[in-house]
Amino acid sequence: MEQRLSLITLGADDVTQLSNFYIDIFGWQPLPSSNEDITFFHLNGFQLAIFSRDALAQDAEVPPEGSGFKSFSLAYNLQSKSAVDNLFEEFQSKGVIIRKKPEEVFWGGYSDYIADPEDNLWEIAYNPYMSFDEDGNVIDETE
């Protein structure tokens, strides 16, 4: 299997509300293939989809129940601590759920955590050990 990612699908209790969060708060544009049942966002090299939690569980043939920590987070990395602070302040002014304010973290970076309306965690971070190309893609320093 190739080492890559094509699509992340978030199971939503309310597809419209969650999709609108990414449209209104993050400023992302849905793809034309989106409809009332599923929303697609093209990101840098892969897509994020918002789909019904129950329908996603049914498709995977697993029970849809579950609560608490989802055992994953999504991350948006920036080029500096001040960029993290600026984006945090923007999200705070828009009433986004704050899980952790920006701070120096144990691994040497600087980050905060926000949550979307269905409590999917987003780490907004500056990682001094990570480099990006002009399109915002992570550069593999081993190549």
Stockholm file with secondary structure:
# STOCKHOLM 1.0

chainA/1-143         MEQRLSLITLGADDVTQLSNFYIDIFGWQPLPSSNEDITFFHLNGFQLAIFSRDALAQDAEVPPEGSGFKSFSLAYNLQSKSAVDNLFEEFQSKGVIIRKKPEEVFWGGYSDYIADPEDNLWEIAYNPYMSFDEDGNVIDETE
#=GR chainA/1-143 SS CCSCCCEEEEEESSHHHHHHHHHHTSCCCBCTTCCSSEEEEECSSSEEEEEEHHHHHHHHTSCCCCCSCCSCCEEEEESSHHHHHHHHHHHHHTTCEEEEEEEECTTSCEEEEEECTTCCEEEEEECTTCCBCTTSCBCCTTC
#=GC SS_cons         CCSCCCEEEEEESSHHHHHHHHHHTSCCCBCTTCCSSEEEEECSSSEEEEEEHHHHHHHHTSCCCCCSCCSCCEEEEESSHHHHHHHHHHHHHTTCEEEEEEEECTTSCEEEEEECTTCCEEEEEECTTCCBCTTSCBCCTTC
//
